[in-house]
Amino acid sequence: MKQFSGHVISIKMTDTVIVKVSRKWKHPVYKKVVNRTKNYACDSKNMSLVEGDFVLIQETKPLSKTKRFRVVEKVTVGANK
């Protein structure tokens, strides 16, 4: 199962949060470090999360049209925006 860590950027839906995951990789030709980000819709049932929290997410079976991940744990607490 894939596991990523990222920041919660939206808590507007019921039992669902949007998590932004950033990754860095080196371009094979230009050797420049490039930063890529992707947003994941994650299931957060029975968790109290706020925007800015740093969380660990894990791949799971499809829960809806867009939800393929669930929040495993809250690593650090963020500030409200």
mmCIF file of the C-alpha atoms, coordinates in Angstrom:
data_MODEL
# 
_entry.id   MODEL 
# 
loop_
_atom_site.group_PDB 
_atom_site.id 
_atom_site.type_symbol 
_atom_site.label_atom_id 
_atom_site.label_alt_id 
_atom_site.label_comp_id 
_atom_site.label_asym_id 
_atom_site.label_entity_id 
_atom_site.label_seq_id 
_atom_site.pdbx_PDB_ins_code 
_atom_site.Cartn_x 
_atom_site.Cartn_y 
_atom_site.Cartn_z 
_atom_site.occupancy 
_atom_site.B_iso_or_equiv 
_atom_site.pdbx_formal_charge 
_atom_site.auth_seq_id 
_atom_site.auth_comp_id 
_atom_site.auth_asym_id 
_atom_site.auth_atom_id 
_atom_site.pdbx_PDB_model_num 
ATOM 1  C CA . MET A 1 1  ? 0.000   0.000  0.000   1.00 0.00 ? 1  MET A CA 1 
ATOM 2  C CA . LYS A 1 2  ? 1.225   3.464  -0.859  1.00 0.00 ? 2  LYS A CA 1 
ATOM 3  C CA . GLN A 1 3  ? 1.768   5.875  2.014   1.00 0.00 ? 3  GLN A CA 1 
ATOM 4  C CA . PHE A 1 4  ? 2.274   9.612  1.684   1.00 0.00 ? 4  PHE A CA 1 
ATOM 5  C CA . SER A 1 5  ? 2.514   12.534 4.074   1.00 0.00 ? 5  SER A CA 1 
ATOM 6  C CA . GLY A 1 6  ? 1.132   15.985 3.438   1.00 0.00 ? 6  GLY A CA 1 
ATOM 7  C CA . HIS A 1 7  ? -0.764  19.000 4.713   1.00 0.00 ? 7  HIS A CA 1 
ATOM 8  C CA . VAL A 1 8  ? -4.533  19.268 5.058   1.00 0.00 ? 8  VAL A CA 1 
ATOM 9  C CA . ILE A 1 9  ? -5.705  22.134 2.849   1.00 0.00 ? 9  ILE A CA 1 
ATOM 10 C CA . SER A 1 10 ? -9.510  21.722 2.959   1.00 0.00 ? 10 SER A CA 1 
ATOM 11 C CA . ILE A 1 11 ? -11.968 20.346 5.530   1.00 0.00 ? 11 ILE A CA 1 
ATOM 12 C CA . LYS A 1 12 ? -15.194 21.597 3.918   1.00 0.00 ? 12 LYS A CA 1 
ATOM 13 C CA . MET A 1 13 ? -16.687 18.167 3.136   1.00 0.00 ? 13 MET A CA 1 
ATOM 14 C CA . THR A 1 14 ? -18.228 15.674 5.552   1.00 0.00 ? 14 THR A CA 1 
ATOM 15 C CA . ASP A 1 15 ? -15.805 12.846 6.478   1.00 0.00 ? 15 ASP A CA 1 
ATOM 16 C CA . THR A 1 16 ? -13.438 13.960 3.680   1.00 0.00 ? 16 THR A CA 1 
ATOM 17 C CA . VAL A 1 17 ? -10.344 16.155 3.682   1.00 0.00 ? 17 VAL A CA 1 
ATOM 18 C CA . ILE A 1 18 ? -8.100  17.317 0.860   1.00 0.00 ? 18 ILE A CA 1 
ATOM 19 C CA . VAL A 1 19 ? -4.396  16.639 1.483   1.00 0.00 ? 19 VAL A CA 1 
ATOM 20 C CA . LYS A 1 20 ? -1.603  18.288 -0.521  1.00 0.00 ? 20 LYS A CA 1 
ATOM 21 C CA . VAL A 1 21 ? 1.394   15.985 -1.033  1.00 0.00 ? 21 VAL A CA 1 
ATOM 22 C CA . SER A 1 22 ? 4.686   17.445 -2.295  1.00 0.00 ? 22 SER A CA 1 
ATOM 23 C CA . ARG A 1 23 ? 7.540   15.466 -3.783  1.00 0.00 ? 23 ARG A CA 1 
ATOM 24 C CA . LYS A 1 24 ? 10.936  16.463 -5.137  1.00 0.00 ? 24 LYS A CA 1 
ATOM 25 C CA . TRP A 1 25 ? 12.697  14.749 -8.027  1.00 0.00 ? 25 TRP A CA 1 
ATOM 26 C CA . LYS A 1 26 ? 15.741  15.443 -10.124 1.00 0.00 ? 26 LYS A CA 1 
ATOM 27 C CA . HIS A 1 27 ? 15.232  16.135 -13.824 1.00 0.00 ? 27 HIS A CA 1 
ATOM 28 C CA . PRO A 1 28 ? 17.099  13.459 -15.784 1.00 0.00 ? 28 PRO A CA 1 
ATOM 29 C CA . VAL A 1 29 ? 18.536  15.823 -18.413 1.00 0.00 ? 29 VAL A CA 1 
ATOM 30 C CA . TYR A 1 30 ? 18.891  19.195 -16.693 1.00 0.00 ? 30 TYR A CA 1 
ATOM 31 C CA . LYS A 1 31 ? 19.753  17.850 -13.206 1.00 0.00 ? 31 LYS A CA 1 
ATOM 32 C CA . LYS A 1 32 ? 17.548  20.484 -11.594 1.00 0.00 ? 32 LYS A CA 1 
ATOM 33 C CA . VAL A 1 33 ? 15.495  19.567 -8.522  1.00 0.00 ? 33 VAL A CA 1 
ATOM 34 C CA . VAL A 1 34 ? 11.811  19.998 -9.358  1.00 0.00 ? 34 VAL A CA 1 
ATOM 35 C CA . ASN A 1 35 ? 8.990   20.240 -6.805  1.00 0.00 ? 35 ASN A CA 1 
ATOM 36 C CA . ARG A 1 36 ? 5.662   18.606 -7.743  1.00 0.00 ? 36 ARG A CA 1 
ATOM 37 C CA . THR A 1 37 ? 2.448   18.700 -5.712  1.00 0.00 ? 37 THR A CA 1 
ATOM 38 C CA . LYS A 1 38 ? -0.745  16.687 -5.940  1.00 0.00 ? 38 LYS A CA 1 
ATOM 39 C CA . ASN A 1 39 ? -4.016  16.884 -4.027  1.00 0.00 ? 39 ASN A CA 1 
ATOM 40 C CA . TYR A 1 40 ? -5.679  13.735 -2.690  1.00 0.00 ? 40 TYR A CA 1 
ATOM 41 C CA . ALA A 1 41 ? -9.238  13.384 -1.369  1.00 0.00 ? 41 ALA A CA 1 
ATOM 42 C CA . CYS A 1 42 ? -8.943  11.310 1.814   1.00 0.00 ? 42 CYS A CA 1 
ATOM 43 C CA . ASP A 1 43 ? -11.423 9.691  4.177   1.00 0.00 ? 43 ASP A CA 1 
ATOM 44 C CA . SER A 1 44 ? -11.163 11.188 7.670   1.00 0.00 ? 44 SER A CA 1 
ATOM 45 C CA . LYS A 1 45 ? -14.013 9.539  9.558   1.00 0.00 ? 45 LYS A CA 1 
ATOM 46 C CA . ASN A 1 46 ? -13.809 9.944  13.372  1.00 0.00 ? 46 ASN A CA 1 
ATOM 47 C CA . MET A 1 47 ? -10.794 12.302 13.191  1.00 0.00 ? 47 MET A CA 1 
ATOM 48 C CA . SER A 1 48 ? -10.724 15.930 14.282  1.00 0.00 ? 48 SER A CA 1 
ATOM 49 C CA . LEU A 1 49 ? -8.535  17.703 11.735  1.00 0.00 ? 49 LEU A CA 1 
ATOM 50 C CA . VAL A 1 50 ? -7.990  21.372 10.991  1.00 0.00 ? 50 VAL A CA 1 
ATOM 51 C CA . GLU A 1 51 ? -6.433  23.062 7.991   1.00 0.00 ? 51 GLU A CA 1 
ATOM 52 C CA . GLY A 1 52 ? -2.649  23.001 8.220   1.00 0.00 ? 52 GLY A CA 1 
ATOM 53 C CA . ASP A 1 53 ? -2.356  19.635 10.011  1.00 0.00 ? 53 ASP A CA 1 
ATOM 54 C CA . PHE A 1 54 ? 0.452   17.396 8.788   1.00 0.00 ? 54 PHE A CA 1 
ATOM 55 C CA . VAL A 1 55 ? -1.007  13.913 8.283   1.00 0.00 ? 55 VAL A CA 1 
ATOM 56 C CA . LEU A 1 56 ? -0.021  10.450 7.064   1.00 0.00 ? 56 LEU A CA 1 
ATOM 57 C CA . ILE A 1 57 ? -2.333  8.961  4.397   1.00 0.00 ? 57 ILE A CA 1 
ATOM 58 C CA . GLN A 1 58 ? -2.558  5.413  3.080   1.00 0.00 ? 58 GLN A CA 1 
ATOM 59 C CA . GLU A 1 59 ? -4.002  3.900  -0.065  1.00 0.00 ? 59 GLU A CA 1 
ATOM 60 C CA . THR A 1 60 ? -7.242  1.944  0.332   1.00 0.00 ? 60 THR A CA 1 
ATOM 61 C CA . LYS A 1 61 ? -10.006 0.464  -1.798  1.00 0.00 ? 61 LYS A CA 1 
ATOM 62 C CA . PRO A 1 62 ? -12.125 2.989  -3.736  1.00 0.00 ? 62 PRO A CA 1 
ATOM 63 C CA . LEU A 1 63 ? -14.507 4.646  -1.280  1.00 0.00 ? 63 LEU A CA 1 
ATOM 64 C CA . SER A 1 64 ? -16.166 7.008  -3.783  1.00 0.00 ? 64 SER A CA 1 
ATOM 65 C CA . LYS A 1 65 ? -15.549 8.558  -7.190  1.00 0.00 ? 65 LYS A CA 1 
ATOM 66 C CA . THR A 1 66 ? -12.463 10.459 -6.002  1.00 0.00 ? 66 THR A CA 1 
ATOM 67 C CA . LYS A 1 67 ? -11.535 8.988  -2.577  1.00 0.00 ? 67 LYS A CA 1 
ATOM 68 C CA . ARG A 1 68 ? -8.811  6.343  -2.784  1.00 0.00 ? 68 ARG A CA 1 
ATOM 69 C CA . PHE A 1 69 ? -6.887  7.221  0.396   1.00 0.00 ? 69 PHE A CA 1 
ATOM 70 C CA . ARG A 1 70 ? -7.614  7.426  4.112   1.00 0.00 ? 70 ARG A CA 1 
ATOM 71 C CA . VAL A 1 71 ? -5.948  9.404  6.883   1.00 0.00 ? 71 VAL A CA 1 
ATOM 72 C CA . VAL A 1 72 ? -3.917  7.079  9.120   1.00 0.00 ? 72 VAL A CA 1 
ATOM 73 C CA . GLU A 1 73 ? -2.670  9.518  11.746  1.00 0.00 ? 73 GLU A CA 1 
ATOM 74 C CA . LYS A 1 74 ? -2.116  13.167 12.548  1.00 0.00 ? 74 LYS A CA 1 
ATOM 75 C CA . VAL A 1 75 ? 1.624   13.823 12.766  1.00 0.00 ? 75 VAL A CA 1 
ATOM 76 C CA . THR A 1 76 ? 1.645   17.490 13.802  1.00 0.00 ? 76 THR A CA 1 
ATOM 77 C CA . VAL A 1 77 ? -0.990  20.094 14.492  1.00 0.00 ? 77 VAL A CA 1 
ATOM 78 C CA . GLY A 1 78 ? -1.269  23.091 12.177  1.00 0.00 ? 78 GLY A CA 1 
ATOM 79 C CA . ALA A 1 79 ? -2.749  26.520 12.599  1.00 0.00 ? 79 ALA A CA 1 
ATOM 80 C CA . ASN A 1 80 ? -6.103  27.632 11.229  1.00 0.00 ? 80 ASN A CA 1 
ATOM 81 C CA . LYS A 1 81 ? -5.912  29.734 8.108   1.00 0.00 ? 81 LYS A CA 1 
# 
